[in-house]
Amino acid sequence: MKKNVLLWLLAVLFSTTQVLAQNRTVSGVVTDAEDEQPLIGVSVVVKGTTIGTSTGIDGDYRLDVPADAKILVFSYVGFGTQEVAITSNSINVKLKSGVQLEEVVVMGYSAVKKSDLTAAVSEVKGEKLQNIPIGGIDNLLQGKASGVQITALNGRPGGNAYIRIRGTGSLNASSEPLILVDGVEISTRDYAMINPADIADMVVLKDAAAAAIYGSRASNGVILVTTKRGTGSTMKKFNIQYSYNRSVKTKTKDNFDLMSAEEKIGYERGLNKGNAEILALQDDEIADFISKNRTDWFKVLLRKAAVETHDVSVSGSSEDFNYYLSFGSYKEDGLTYESKFDRINVRFNSDYRANKWLKVGNSFTVAQAEDNVLRDRYNAQNPFAAMYFYNPYEPVYAQDADGNVIYDDNGNPEWNYTTQGFNALEGIKTAPNIRKYLNLIGNVYAQVDIVKGLALKTDVGIKHRSERRNNYLYPGSILDGYVGNPAAPGSLTQASYQNILFKWSNVASYNTTLKDKHNLSLLAGTELLKTDYESTTATGIGFTNKNLMQLGISALPQRVGGTKIKYALFSLFGEAQYNYLNKYLASISVRRDGSTAFGPENRYGTFYGASVGWNIAKESFLANVKNINQLKLRASLGTSGNDRIGDFLYLSTYNLGSYGDLTSSFPATPANPKLKWESNFNWNIGLDFGFFNNRLSGSVEYYDKNTNDLLFPVALSYTSGFSSQTQNIGKMNNRGVETELRVDAVRKKNGNLSLYGNFSYNKNKVVSIPTEEEFLPTSGRGLGLTVLKEGLEAYTFYLTRWAGVDASNGKPLYYDKDGNVTDVYSDGDNVILEGKSVLPKWYGGFGLNADFYGVFVDADFYYSGGNYTMNLIARDLLSDGENITGPQRVEALNYWKKPGDVTEYPNPVAAGFVSRTTDKWLQKGDYLRLRSLRVGYNLPSSILSKAKIANLSVYFQGTNLFTVTKYEGDPEVGMGSEESSTGSLGIPGEASLYSYPQFRAFSFGVNIGF
């Protein structure tokens, strides 16, 4: 028995000795390489395992590691990751901060280290796009990247923006860039369906070397959106993040004043023209009239609108599996009643390493949204026009002679029709336009690693978007009384569509390093894209009341309609990248696309890109220069195409309809079998730099982009039976410079201060545009205020010039075509105003990020200029008496009254109570806007760790706080009016009308992680 006990004790002692021999303890301190201050919370992990820890308050760590462990990995946000060999039990590490050149950037179908980039690329991290009360990812990108011009279409909740990368890429085909979310293409309608909280980063591919791998879809640049995946320490099973934001919005303040009720009445009576009720008042009746009827229509039609967001995510990672699951809720009220945009998002991303040779994964999101779209016409149905159309002495509700509100038989107040014959508040309530959307965007992939460096990857993606619209006009409403059928009151139009995009790509890639000097990456693949669009619409009239409005119970069906469109693109592509000692870099790519937009003769196009780079900072002659960390010269050239025009324009198409209750067909478009790709050739040269431990870093670019074979509708003789035919004509050039700069002024343990900015300058020119006339008008796309002429910028204004006011008689004066002053206005005196175009010449953004002892301040500014906009709102509100029955600006009181008066406003009587559209109303669109200012506090980890909280921050934020501009109104003009010729087919920024205004917002938010 004693012998057995002894043997057992010896066995335990032996096994314990073995365990101790298999493990050892490593400890040390991690500090900032620059100021040698300890770093708290640095991740220390045994490479290839889940064994790890983090540094304490003094930067110290202690870790038990296996006896066979060879490397420790030290990583910390804002610092370069270091791998250190385990050569002793005491390892101290100094981490270097600054720009991380080894960071990988997703480009095309591959990823490239920043240090190896030879193309023009800008990257925006996802955290720069979050916690701002804006629904669309496009608007959030404004000012964040050089060469990217973002102009909001308007301020509508969930509204889109115009995106232009290095200028306007086309005159008739789409100028919007290709945007891919995890490799799946999305359209402008999808921008507001992506949750910004899910975005890891956005990469803008600007030159041909970067974008040519996408061929025909890349002529206007490419934006790659990468969503979050499960990353981080493998020690932790999962991470939970939650964020909340609540904002209150108000309309941006006008930089002009409207007449008060007293001033407006005096204006009408002084000219003895206007509203008959006002002219009939006796002097002693005016004060009483105003007291009974005074109305602030801005307060009536506008409100303080709330925006509320909730975002929660759960993520985790291990050696074989990572995942990211998120839920988001976004609710945005519009600036006027009933206007809204509500969205719910769910996303699930994952990657799974099944074994050594197989990896599979997915990216998947589903979003549901609903909004109520208000009328956006150039009349009083639009509440944002009505604010400027209704007089300050007109009440909301009808009143009797004593100023008492009149009620109908049901006890409801009767609406005042106003001088416009309409009441926008009533229209908001009785003509809702409800839209519901459902978006599914996702892909699944499988990657097979055949041998070291060689992989095959297949990726299947899909985007499914469906939309349902119910456009109501309630029976008995004011508008129904104007346009409805008295025998069948009320109307309902129901429309729905679905658009399905299918993508299948197959890519083979090979990466190898030869003799530790030659790095080679090869890629080849195929891709198939198919879209299927189908829509239906139907209208019925005649309903008993607003609560019983369904097409099935309408008294009279009115019309039905529907469309079906298909499109396909098949591509072959390849790419090769090479670098020698990471100093000499080269890349080449080619893609061949076949598109159903063109006929058999011109269906296929081949596009290429090539680039070279020289990492000068790695040369031996700079080895001893401590303050140069990065200095890289690069150049590129290449081609891309554009096929985004109408479908099947190469064929002679027919429309089908009814004629005398019989089915009939009639020609719709003339055939053009010669129609081919619109293509561009561009080249770029750039310099990337980083000095003083990358405290000062940035880039400078020069580019030249030529667009050829422009797809444009050419006018035909009406004897042909058609008004125009789409042809390939003309050339256009965009050239310019871009720069990005970042200064890390302070890098300390308890504080950081960074300043950043970007500037872009673009010069556009129409090189050639075949026409027998002096120029081509743009009336088919906008208001007809601009033209296209060889040698000038696209969309140069074409107007009669204003010459002032005749001081002797108060008449308006103009310049005729020859430059002579005349008091007779004629459209025949219109001239091209060289140098005055719709297109901005310069734009960019700048700001700062500061963080001291947990208190942080982030500020973002945006600026734009060099463009001109026709200010039709100013023309209406300073109308020389033409709009005397409606509100006018205070300046209109300063009209000419007697000989010798020097003023810019003619006597309305002498002007004939008519306001002409001249360059008097053409104004510079230059502006500077404080886009966002955020102040907050990150609670210290020493406090949070006791409650097992990873991070907690609170903040206050202001959006669009102020704007500096000489433009009279809001200078950020996208579409003038959504339901007119300046809408989606219009020219961005051509004219300001009364579309949904921009807003100013104040927000409170909190972010917490576990």
Protein Blocks (a to p, Z undefined) as FASTA:
>chain_A
ZZmmmmmmmmmmmmmmmmmmmpccdddddddfklopacehiacddehiabdcdddfkopa
cddddfkbcbdcdddehiacdddddfbfbdcddddedjdfkbccdehjbccdfklpcbdc
ddddfklmgoiacfbfklmmgokaghiacddfblcehiacdddeeiafbfkbccbdcdde
ehiacdfklmmmpcfklpmbdcddfbfmlmmmnommmmnopadddddddedjfkbmbdcd
dddddddddddddfbdcddfklmmmmmmmnopajfklmmpcfklmmmmmmmmgccfklmm
pccddddddddddddddfkbccdddddddddddfbehiacddddddddddddfblmbccd
dddddddddddddddddbfklmklmmmmpcfkbcfbdcdfkopacddfkopacddebjno
pafklmmmmmcccdddddddddddddddfbghiacddddddddddddddddddehiaklm
mmmcfklgciddddddddddddddddddddddehhlaccdddddddddddddddddddde
hifbfklccfklcfbdfbdcddddddddddddddddddehhlaccdddddddddfkbcfk
lmpccdddddddddfklpmklmmmmklmbdcddddddddddfbdcehklbccdddddeeh
iacdddfbdcdfkbccdddddddddddddeehhlagcdddddddddehiacdddddfklo
pabdcddedjdddddddddddddfbacfkbccdddddddddddddfbacdfbfbdcfklm
mnopaccdehiaehiacddddebjafknopacdddfkopacfbdcfklgccdehiafbdf
bdcdddddddeehiacdddddddehiacddfklmmmmngommmmpccdfklmmpcfbghi
acfbdcfklnoopacddfklpccfbdcddfbacddddddfklmmmnopabdcdddddehk
bccdfbecjfbdcbfblkbcklmmmcehkacckbccddddddddddddZZ
